[in-house]
């Protein structure tokens, strides 16, 4: 029996759900000091960079039919890949907690049943999504996405047509820092997009649809957050919904946008868990990630996620840079090795470079130059090693 594959439409729908996110709206509010025009330019620039990388990462998984963390083993070796799988599980559990926390906080601002109650409600719905499974969610996602689309249009009307632009704060972030904060969101999805494109019937088209749909929707969410701060002087998106009289509609936006996004984090935590230990069942690891995330959201404050985003960037930007160099330029597969020493050293250099570049103000942010330099180092190191190995072999003969 032929395996059921996901369509281009289904992949686009998954990433529409990933883009509609309270966390992205909240991050968008940080751009308000730049003013709407300059802020929007930073958002779009960052997303073009980030989503290009997202497409390349997803294409590797789509072509090879491997999960995200299995494709990592192609560059870093079987045991080297486990290191990144562990880091990925940790960041995905962290994202699960952050998303549930933001969603519960916003929901309790609209209907005050207590933050912990909303954490349990959202966490329970995420577990329900996991149990239904990625291949059986098409109809549910279609209904949820249609509702979210309509409700976010209403939210846009409230912010952009019923408000008026207010003076820009004198305390302004730099354009480069804004670009980097915009790159950070699509970058956070790099270690898991292949978990979905590997199942695609048409890998290239599905990956392109995923990256484009996510990029457009994510920019839209950033713009909503930025617009809320500029046009209404309100950074709490839930309060804007309350003042606009959205009530139940606003509550639905908060809850279902959180569920459709966070489901992907928990689901991919399960798939990455299988890369660490093959005996693990991905579905139950995903459920465990949702439970741990829900518990963390109840117990710990998680208002500011900027440092978390930059940490993700410093780990996974050089990782995917090495993968891009290996797959598209060097045509290399090291999955039969325990460790690929060259790739591991290049990643360490890329990580250190990213942390250094964070101290500099670069107009295009630090992800793009970090990845470009890492790719060059990776290709150069591989060529030099190949020449030296050939020379050594000649001498011994």
Secondary structure as the mmCIF struct_conf table of DSSP 4:
data_model
#
loop_
_struct_conf.conf_type_id
_struct_conf.id
_struct_conf.beg_label_comp_id
_struct_conf.beg_label_asym_id
_struct_conf.beg_label_seq_id
_struct_conf.end_label_comp_id
_struct_conf.end_label_asym_id
_struct_conf.end_label_seq_id
HELX_LH_PP_P HELX_LH_PP_P1 UNK A 2 UNK A 4
STRN STRN1 UNK A 6 UNK A 6
HELX_RH_AL_P HELX_RH_AL_P1 UNK A 8 UNK A 19
BEND BEND1 UNK A 20 UNK A 20
HELX_RH_AL_P HELX_RH_AL_P2 UNK A 22 UNK A 29
TURN_TY1_P TURN_TY1_P1 UNK A 30 UNK A 31
HELX_RH_3T_P HELX_RH_3T_P1 UNK A 32 UNK A 34
HELX_RH_AL_P HELX_RH_AL_P3 UNK A 36 UNK A 64
TURN_TY1_P TURN_TY1_P2 UNK A 65 UNK A 65
HELX_RH_AL_P HELX_RH_AL_P4 UNK A 68 UNK A 76
HELX_RH_AL_P HELX_RH_AL_P5 UNK A 78 UNK A 110
BEND BEND2 UNK A 111 UNK A 111
BEND BEND3 UNK A 113 UNK A 113
HELX_RH_AL_P HELX_RH_AL_P6 UNK A 115 UNK A 132
HELX_RH_3T_P HELX_RH_3T_P2 UNK A 134 UNK A 136
HELX_RH_AL_P HELX_RH_AL_P7 UNK A 138 UNK A 160
TURN_TY1_P TURN_TY1_P3 UNK A 161 UNK A 161
BEND BEND4 UNK A 162 UNK A 163
HELX_LH_PP_P HELX_LH_PP_P2 UNK A 165 UNK A 169
BEND BEND5 UNK A 170 UNK A 171
HELX_RH_AL_P HELX_RH_AL_P8 UNK A 175 UNK A 188
TURN_TY1_P TURN_TY1_P4 UNK A 189 UNK A 193
HELX_RH_AL_P HELX_RH_AL_P9 UNK A 194 UNK A 197
TURN_TY1_P TURN_TY1_P5 UNK A 198 UNK A 199
STRN STRN2 UNK A 200 UNK A 200
BEND BEND6 UNK A 201 UNK A 202
HELX_RH_AL_P HELX_RH_AL_P10 UNK A 203 UNK A 231
BEND BEND7 UNK A 232 UNK A 233
HELX_RH_AL_P HELX_RH_AL_P11 UNK A 237 UNK A 243
TURN_TY1_P TURN_TY1_P6 UNK A 244 UNK A 245
TURN_TY1_P TURN_TY1_P7 UNK A 247 UNK A 247
HELX_RH_AL_P HELX_RH_AL_P12 UNK A 248 UNK A 276
TURN_TY1_P TURN_TY1_P8 UNK A 278 UNK A 279
BEND BEND8 UNK A 280 UNK A 280
HELX_RH_AL_P HELX_RH_AL_P13 UNK A 282 UNK A 299
BEND BEND9 UNK A 300 UNK A 300
HELX_RH_AL_P HELX_RH_AL_P14 UNK A 306 UNK A 324
HELX_RH_PI_P HELX_RH_PI_P1 UNK A 325 UNK A 330
TURN_TY1_P TURN_TY1_P9 UNK A 335 UNK A 336
BEND BEND10 UNK A 337 UNK A 338
HELX_RH_AL_P HELX_RH_AL_P15 UNK A 341 UNK A 357
TURN_TY1_P TURN_TY1_P10 UNK A 358 UNK A 359
BEND BEND11 UNK A 360 UNK A 360
TURN_TY1_P TURN_TY1_P11 UNK A 363 UNK A 364
BEND BEND12 UNK A 366 UNK A 366
HELX_RH_AL_P HELX_RH_AL_P16 UNK A 367 UNK A 396
#
